[in-house]
Amino acid sequence: MQFGIFTVGDVTTDPTTGRTPTEHERIKATVAIAQKAEDIGLDVFATGEHHNPPFIASNPTATLAYIGAKTENLILSTATTLITTTDPVLIAEDYAKIQHLTDGRVDLMMGRGNTGPVYPWFGKDIRQGINLAIENYALLRRLWSEDVVNWEGRFRTPLQGYTSTPRPLDGVAPFVWHGSIRSPEIAEQAAYYGDGFFHNHIFWPAGHTQQMVDLYRRRFEHYGHGAYDEAFVGLGGQFFMRKNSQDAVDEFRPYFDNAPVYGHGPSLEDFTEATPLTVGSPQQVLERTLGFRDYVGHYQRQLFLVDHAGLPLKTVLEQLDLLGEILPDLRKGMAEGRPANVPDAPTHASLVAAAGGAKDSTVYAEADSATGHRAEDDVQDEDYLEATV
C-alpha cells in the first residue's frame, strides 16, 4: 500500500500570528514539504491545480518536474489534473515528458476541480463539466495508446494524423486515478476503464465515502476488470497530531476555526466526529486511519492533507516527522488480513511488467512536414487572407 501527502497550494493567513506567506515562500515550501515526504519514507507527493488566488498550484507539471529532480524515489502525482479545462493534447505531452524525466515516477489524478469560474477562464462551459471530463479523457487515452490519432469531438478542434510526443516511457502510459467527492459519473468512468478511483474523503462522512467506493467497485467488476475487491481505491484524509492529544486540539483549533474551506461552520469536535479529520495523538491517528478499511475494504493509496489553513512550514514539517514515526505501524496494520488477491498500488514497473516488458515507443519520423509552415500559407482563399490582414 502507498502512503503520501497532497497539497492544494493555498496561501492562507496564519490566524495565530496574522502573517500571510508570500507566493514565493509558499512555492518554495511546497518543494521542502515534498522533500521531507521522501525523507520520512512516504511513497507519493501530489499537488492540486488552481488558477486563481489564494493558491500557487497553477502549472503543476513544472512543480512536479522540479520536485522530481530533487528526489529519487517519490512518486509524483496530481490532486487533481483539471481534465475538463486542460487540453488533453497538453496533458498527454506534459505527463509523458515527466515520465521520461523521472524514470516513470509519475501518475495523475483526473478531476473537475471545485472552482466554477475556471471554466470560462479556459473557454469552457461549466454546464458541460461531466461531458468535458468524459470526452477529454477518452481522447487522452488515445493520444497515449495510438501513435497516430484522427479524432473529432464536441469540445475542441479535430485532430488529423496527430502524434503526441514524447511517447509514453517504455510504451506504458502513466496510471490514472479519477478523483471525486460526490459525482457518481466519475466513479463510473474510473470503473469503465479499469482505472483507479480516489475519493476525496475530507469533507463528507464515512457513509458517503462507502457508497461512492462501493459503486466504483461494483462497476469495476461489471466491466470485467477483476473482482470487487481487486479494484484500485485511494482515499484522502487529514490529521493534526501532537504527542499529547489535548495539545493537538488546542494548537489546531484556531487554524480549523478560521480555515477558508470549513472555518466558521461546525465545531472542531463535531467535524472530527462526522468526517475523517483526526486531531489528537499519533496513536489516535494510527487507529483512525486503520479503521478506514472498515467501510471501504482493503485499498491501495492513502494521501493526507497536512499543509493547509495557514499552518506554518515549521509545523507542517513537524507533522510529517510524527507521521514518519507511525508509518511503519501504518504499513504493518494495513497489511494485516489483506487477502492475497488484493493488488498492490500500480507503479510504472508493475505496469511495464503487465504489458510484457518495456519497449521503445519512439516514433521515428523521416521528415517533418509541419515545422516552418505559417498558418496563412495553408489558407488558399485570398479574400479571407485580405480580410484578416
Backbone torsions as a table, in degrees:
resi	resn	phi	psi	omega
1	MET	NA	144.1	-179.9
2	GLN	-99.3	138.8	173.6
3	PHE	-121.2	144.4	179.6
4	GLY	-166.9	-167.4	179.4
5	ILE	-133.0	156.8	172.2
6	PHE	-134.0	156.1	-179.5
7	THR	-129.2	147.5	171.9
8	VAL	-103.5	-4.6	173.4
9	GLY	70.4	33.3	-179.6
10	ASP	-75.6	144.2	174.2
11	VAL	-106.2	97.5	-169.9
12	THR	-123.9	141.1	178.5
13	THR	-66.3	135.1	173.3
14	ASP	-73.2	112.9	-175.4
15	PRO	-67.4	-15.8	-178.4
16	THR	-87.3	-17.7	-179.6
17	THR	-123.6	-18.9	-176.2
18	GLY	79.3	5.1	-177.8
19	ARG	-93.5	136.5	176.0
20	THR	-111.2	126.9	179.4
21	PRO	-67.1	153.5	173.4
22	THR	-75.6	164.8	176.0
23	GLU	-59.5	-41.6	-179.8
24	HIS	-60.9	-45.0	179.3
25	GLU	-61.9	-41.3	-177.5
26	ARG	-69.1	-37.7	177.6
27	ILE	-64.8	-47.0	179.1
28	LYS	-65.2	-34.4	177.9
29	ALA	-64.8	-36.4	178.2
30	THR	-58.6	-42.2	178.9
31	VAL	-66.2	-44.1	179.8
32	ALA	-61.6	-38.4	179.5
33	ILE	-66.4	-41.7	178.1
34	ALA	-63.4	-42.8	178.4
35	GLN	-63.9	-38.2	176.7
36	LYS	-64.2	-37.3	178.4
37	ALA	-59.1	-42.4	177.4
38	GLU	-68.2	-40.0	-177.4
39	ASP	-59.8	-36.3	-176.5
40	ILE	-89.3	-0.8	174.4
41	GLY	96.9	14.1	175.3
42	LEU	-71.0	162.1	-174.3
43	ASP	-99.9	-29.2	-167.7
44	VAL	-136.5	140.0	166.4
45	PHE	-126.6	128.8	-179.0
46	ALA	-127.9	140.7	177.5
47	THR	-116.6	144.6	175.8
48	GLY	-77.5	-174.6	177.7
49	GLU	-139.5	114.8	175.3
50	HIS	-134.9	149.4	-177.0
51	HIS	-124.0	32.6	-178.3
52	ASN	-153.4	154.6	172.0
53	PRO	-70.1	151.2	7.5
54	PRO	-97.0	60.7	-179.7
55	PHE	-127.8	155.1	176.3
56	ILE	-121.1	21.7	-172.6
57	ALA	-95.9	21.8	171.6
58	SER	-71.5	162.2	178.5
59	ASN	51.0	59.5	-178.3
60	PRO	-63.1	-26.0	-178.4
61	THR	-67.0	-36.5	177.0
62	ALA	-65.3	-42.3	179.0
63	THR	-61.6	-47.5	-177.0
64	LEU	-67.0	-39.0	179.0
65	ALA	-63.4	-41.3	179.4
66	TYR	-65.5	-45.1	178.3
67	ILE	-64.2	-36.3	177.2
68	GLY	-59.0	-35.7	179.1
69	ALA	-74.3	-18.2	-178.4
70	LYS	-98.0	-5.6	-176.1
71	THR	-128.5	169.5	-177.5
72	GLU	-122.4	-30.5	-173.0
73	ASN	-121.8	-18.9	-173.0
74	LEU	-64.9	129.6	171.7
75	ILE	-78.0	131.7	-177.0
76	LEU	-103.0	132.5	-176.2
77	SER	-143.8	-177.1	-179.6
78	THR	-124.7	159.3	-177.8
79	ALA	-152.1	61.4	14.6
80	THR	-133.1	170.9	167.8
81	THR	-85.3	128.1	-175.2
82	LEU	-79.6	88.0	-178.3
83	ILE	-67.2	-19.3	-178.8
84	THR	-76.8	-35.8	-172.6
85	THR	-116.5	-5.8	177.6
86	THR	-100.2	131.4	-179.3
87	ASP	-60.2	125.3	179.4
88	PRO	-60.3	-24.7	175.5
89	VAL	-64.1	-41.9	179.1
90	LEU	-67.9	-42.1	178.2
91	ILE	-59.7	-45.1	-178.6
92	ALA	-58.8	-45.6	-179.2
93	GLU	-67.8	-49.4	-172.1
94	ASP	-62.8	-46.2	-173.9
95	TYR	-80.4	-25.3	170.1
96	ALA	-67.6	-38.0	177.6
97	LYS	-63.1	-44.1	178.8
98	ILE	-64.8	-35.0	173.8
99	GLN	-52.5	-49.9	-177.6
100	HIS	-66.4	-42.2	-177.0
101	LEU	-65.7	-31.4	-175.3
102	THR	-107.9	10.4	-178.1
103	ASP	56.1	41.4	172.7
104	GLY	91.8	5.5	-176.8
105	ARG	-84.5	54.9	-179.1
106	VAL	-150.0	138.9	162.1
107	ASP	-139.6	-178.3	-179.1
108	LEU	-150.5	155.9	-179.2
109	MET	-115.0	122.4	179.1
110	MET	-86.4	145.8	177.2
111	GLY	-165.1	171.5	-179.8
112	ARG	-97.8	-11.0	-179.0
113	GLY	78.0	178.0	-179.2
114	ASN	-130.2	22.8	178.6
115	THR	-115.6	100.8	-175.6
116	GLY	-57.1	-45.0	-176.9
117	PRO	-62.9	-12.8	-179.6
118	VAL	-62.9	-26.1	-178.4
119	TYR	-62.8	-56.7	178.4
120	PRO	-66.0	-26.6	176.8
121	TRP	-58.5	-32.0	-179.4
122	PHE	-110.4	22.1	172.9
123	GLY	73.9	25.4	-177.6
124	LYS	-117.2	162.6	-178.8
125	ASP	-105.0	118.7	-176.8
126	ILE	-60.7	-25.6	179.3
127	ARG	-67.8	-14.7	178.5
128	GLN	-103.8	20.4	-173.2
129	GLY	-54.3	-51.6	-179.1
130	ILE	-65.1	-43.7	-179.6
131	ASN	-63.6	-37.3	176.0
132	LEU	-63.5	-44.0	-179.8
133	ALA	-60.8	-40.4	-177.9
134	ILE	-70.5	-49.0	-177.0
135	GLU	-68.0	-45.0	-176.6
136	ASN	-64.6	-38.0	-179.6
137	TYR	-71.5	-36.7	176.7
138	ALA	-60.3	-40.0	177.1
139	LEU	-67.6	-42.8	179.6
140	LEU	-56.6	-44.2	179.5
141	ARG	-60.1	-40.2	178.6
142	ARG	-67.3	-38.6	-179.7
143	LEU	-62.6	-31.9	179.2
144	TRP	-84.9	-28.7	-173.1
145	SER	-99.0	-18.8	-177.8
146	GLU	-116.9	134.4	179.8
147	ASP	-68.7	-35.6	-179.7
148	VAL	-128.3	124.3	-174.2
149	VAL	-117.5	126.5	167.6
150	ASN	-113.3	123.3	-169.8
151	TRP	-151.5	146.7	173.3
152	GLU	-146.0	133.1	-179.1
153	GLY	-140.2	-159.3	-174.9
154	ARG	-95.7	-25.9	-163.3
155	PHE	-116.5	0.6	173.9
156	ARG	-150.0	169.1	-180.0
157	THR	-65.9	152.3	-179.6
158	PRO	-65.3	159.2	173.8
159	LEU	-113.8	134.5	179.7
160	GLN	-128.3	114.1	178.5
161	GLY	60.3	36.1	-174.4
162	TYR	-90.8	135.8	174.4
163	THR	-119.0	120.1	177.9
164	SER	-80.0	131.5	179.0
165	THR	-129.8	148.1	-4.5
166	PRO	-71.8	158.9	175.6
167	ARG	-71.6	156.2	-179.4
168	PRO	-55.4	142.7	-178.2
169	LEU	-58.6	131.3	177.5
170	ASP	60.5	17.7	179.2
171	GLY	77.4	14.0	-176.8
172	VAL	-125.7	123.0	179.3
173	ALA	-71.3	157.2	174.4
174	PRO	-59.3	145.2	175.4
175	PHE	-67.5	145.2	-176.9
176	VAL	-119.7	131.5	168.1
177	TRP	-104.9	150.9	174.5
178	HIS	-115.1	117.5	-174.8
179	GLY	-97.4	140.3	179.7
180	SER	-155.5	155.2	170.7
181	ILE	-103.8	-46.3	-169.5
182	ARG	-139.4	2.5	-172.8
183	SER	-98.0	107.7	178.3
184	PRO	-63.2	-24.8	178.7
185	GLU	-62.1	-32.4	-179.9
186	ILE	-74.4	-37.5	173.8
187	ALA	-61.9	-39.7	178.0
188	GLU	-63.9	-42.8	179.8
189	GLN	-62.1	-45.1	178.4
190	ALA	-60.0	-43.7	-179.3
191	ALA	-66.1	-39.9	-177.9
192	TYR	-57.8	-42.3	-177.3
193	TYR	-89.7	-6.8	-175.4
194	GLY	74.7	21.9	178.6
195	ASP	-85.4	180.0	176.9
196	GLY	-83.9	153.2	175.3
197	PHE	-119.1	124.7	-179.1
198	PHE	-115.0	117.7	177.6
199	HIS	-95.3	132.2	-176.7
200	ASN	-51.8	-47.1	169.3
201	HIS	59.4	32.4	-178.7
202	ILE	-113.0	-50.7	-168.4
203	PHE	-100.8	-12.3	-171.6
204	TRP	-112.6	157.6	179.0
205	PRO	-70.3	165.1	-176.2
206	ALA	-58.4	-34.4	-178.5
207	GLY	-61.3	-37.4	178.0
208	HIS	-67.6	-45.4	177.3
209	THR	-58.7	-43.1	179.3
210	GLN	-58.7	-43.7	-179.5
211	GLN	-63.8	-43.7	-178.5
212	MET	-66.6	-43.9	-179.8
213	VAL	-67.6	-38.9	177.9
214	ASP	-61.5	-43.4	177.2
215	LEU	-58.5	-48.5	-179.9
216	TYR	-60.0	-45.8	-177.9
217	ARG	-63.0	-43.6	-179.4
218	ARG	-63.4	-41.7	-179.5
219	ARG	-73.4	-33.6	173.6
220	PHE	-56.7	-46.7	178.0
221	GLU	-66.8	-40.0	179.3
222	HIS	-57.4	-40.5	-177.8
223	TYR	-81.5	2.5	172.1
224	GLY	82.8	21.7	-179.1
225	HIS	-88.1	-10.8	-179.0
226	GLY	152.7	-178.8	179.3
227	ALA	-72.4	165.3	-178.7
228	TYR	-50.3	-46.3	-175.9
229	ASP	-88.1	8.3	176.7
230	GLU	-101.2	1.8	177.6
231	ALA	-71.4	159.1	-174.7
232	PHE	-99.1	110.1	-173.9
233	VAL	-118.0	135.8	173.0
234	GLY	-126.4	150.7	179.5
235	LEU	-131.4	146.2	167.2
236	GLY	-87.2	-179.0	179.1
237	GLY	175.7	164.1	177.3
238	GLN	-150.3	150.3	-179.3
239	PHE	-150.4	163.9	164.6
240	PHE	-143.6	125.1	-175.3
241	MET	-135.0	150.3	169.4
242	ARG	-137.7	164.8	-178.9
243	LYS	-56.1	-38.0	176.6
244	ASN	-103.3	127.4	-173.3
245	SER	-63.0	-37.4	-179.4
246	GLN	-68.5	-34.0	175.2
247	ASP	-61.2	-39.4	178.5
248	ALA	-62.9	-45.2	-179.7
249	VAL	-63.0	-46.6	-177.4
250	ASP	-64.3	-40.1	-177.1
251	GLU	-74.3	-37.1	-174.5
252	PHE	-83.1	-22.1	-173.3
253	ARG	-53.4	-48.9	-179.2
254	PRO	-63.2	-31.3	177.4
255	TYR	-69.7	-41.7	177.4
256	PHE	-64.4	-47.5	-175.0
257	ASP	-62.1	-26.7	-175.9
258	ASN	-112.2	6.7	-178.5
259	ALA	-62.7	136.9	-178.7
260	PRO	-58.7	-30.8	-173.3
261	VAL	-84.7	-52.2	-174.9
262	TYR	-120.1	7.5	178.6
263	GLY	-69.8	159.3	177.7
264	HIS	60.7	28.1	178.0
265	GLY	-126.0	-125.6	178.4
266	PRO	-61.9	156.6	176.4
267	SER	-69.8	160.5	177.6
268	LEU	-57.1	-40.8	-178.6
269	GLU	-65.5	-43.0	179.7
270	ASP	-66.2	-38.9	-176.9
271	PHE	-70.0	-40.7	179.2
272	THR	-68.0	-29.0	177.9
273	GLU	-74.6	-36.2	-173.4
274	ALA	-90.4	-19.3	-175.6
275	THR	-128.5	174.8	-179.8
276	PRO	-74.2	-2.8	177.6
277	LEU	-56.5	127.3	179.2
278	THR	-121.5	122.4	177.0
279	VAL	-122.5	114.1	-176.2
280	GLY	170.9	-148.8	-177.8
281	SER	-83.1	163.0	174.9
282	PRO	-55.2	-37.5	179.0
283	GLN	-64.1	-39.0	177.9
284	GLN	-66.1	-40.2	177.4
285	VAL	-64.6	-42.3	178.3
286	LEU	-58.7	-51.3	-176.1
287	GLU	-66.4	-40.2	-179.8
288	ARG	-65.2	-42.0	-178.8
289	THR	-66.5	-43.8	178.0
290	LEU	-61.7	-25.9	179.6
291	GLY	-74.0	-13.1	178.0
292	PHE	-58.0	-30.7	-179.4
293	ARG	-64.0	-21.8	-177.8
294	ASP	-62.8	-27.4	-177.9
295	TYR	-119.2	-7.7	174.4
296	VAL	-119.3	-7.5	-175.4
297	GLY	81.8	-175.4	177.1
298	HIS	-69.8	137.0	-174.8
299	TYR	-136.5	-178.4	-166.3
300	GLN	-110.1	-29.2	-173.1
301	ARG	-142.2	132.4	175.5
302	GLN	-125.1	117.7	178.1
303	LEU	-116.6	137.3	-179.7
304	PHE	-110.9	143.2	170.7
305	LEU	-94.9	119.5	-175.7
306	VAL	-127.3	-15.1	-171.3
307	ASP	-116.6	64.8	-175.1
308	HIS	-136.0	178.4	171.0
309	ALA	62.9	18.7	178.2
310	GLY	89.1	6.3	177.8
311	LEU	-59.7	130.1	180.0
312	PRO	-69.9	157.2	-177.4
313	LEU	-56.1	-42.1	-179.7
314	LYS	-56.4	-43.5	-179.7
315	THR	-67.2	-41.3	179.2
316	VAL	-61.1	-43.4	179.1
317	LEU	-65.1	-34.9	175.4
318	GLU	-65.5	-39.0	176.7
319	GLN	-61.6	-39.0	179.1
320	LEU	-69.4	-36.2	175.1
321	ASP	-59.8	-42.9	179.1
322	LEU	-67.0	-38.1	175.9
323	LEU	-62.5	-40.6	178.0
324	GLY	-60.3	-32.9	-179.8
325	GLU	-67.9	-35.0	-178.9
326	ILE	-96.5	-3.0	-176.7
327	LEU	-58.1	-44.3	177.6
328	PRO	-58.8	-38.2	179.0
329	ASP	-71.7	-33.3	174.5
330	LEU	-62.1	-46.3	-179.5
331	ARG	-63.7	-43.6	-179.4
332	LYS	-64.3	-44.6	-178.7
333	GLY	-64.9	-41.0	179.6
334	MET	-68.5	-26.1	179.9
335	ALA	-78.8	-22.7	-177.3
336	GLU	-67.4	127.8	177.9
337	GLY	73.8	9.4	-177.9
338	ARG	-75.3	118.3	-179.1
339	PRO	-60.9	150.1	-176.3
340	ALA	-64.3	-26.3	-176.6
341	ASN	-83.8	-8.3	178.3
342	VAL	-74.2	120.6	-174.5
343	PRO	-74.0	156.1	170.7
344	ASP	-71.4	166.9	173.7
345	ALA	-64.3	135.0	-179.3
346	PRO	-63.6	142.7	172.9
347	THR	-131.0	170.1	177.6
348	HIS	-59.6	-42.3	-179.5
349	ALA	-62.0	-42.5	-179.2
350	SER	-69.2	-35.1	178.3
351	LEU	-68.8	-39.5	177.1
352	VAL	-63.5	-43.9	179.1
353	ALA	-61.1	-42.3	-180.0
354	ALA	-65.5	-27.4	179.7
355	ALA	-84.6	1.1	178.9
356	GLY	92.1	12.6	178.0
357	GLY	114.1	164.5	-178.7
358	ALA	-72.5	148.1	174.6
359	LYS	-140.1	152.6	176.7
360	ASP	-77.4	115.4	-177.1
361	SER	-100.3	8.9	-179.9
362	THR	-58.5	135.9	172.6
363	VAL	-93.8	108.0	-177.2
364	TYR	-87.1	95.8	-178.0
365	ALA	-87.8	135.8	-178.5
366	GLU	-77.6	-30.8	-177.4
367	ALA	-148.4	156.3	179.2
368	ASP	-106.7	115.1	-177.7
369	SER	-99.4	8.6	-175.3
370	ALA	-116.8	-45.2	-174.3
371	THR	-61.9	135.3	178.4
372	GLY	94.4	-12.4	177.6
373	HIS	-82.9	134.3	172.3
374	ARG	-89.4	144.6	-178.7
375	ALA	-57.9	-38.9	-177.1
376	GLU	-68.3	-22.0	177.6
377	ASP	-69.2	-20.2	-178.8
378	ASP	-92.1	-1.3	179.1
379	VAL	-100.7	123.7	-173.9
380	GLN	-92.9	-16.7	-174.7
381	ASP	-80.8	106.1	-176.6
382	GLU	-65.1	-34.7	179.0
383	ASP	-62.7	-38.5	179.4
384	TYR	-65.4	-40.9	179.9
385	LEU	-62.9	-43.3	-179.0
386	GLU	-65.2	-33.8	-177.7
387	ALA	-72.8	-21.4	-176.4
388	THR	-101.1	-8.2	-179.8
389	VAL	-80.1	NA	NA
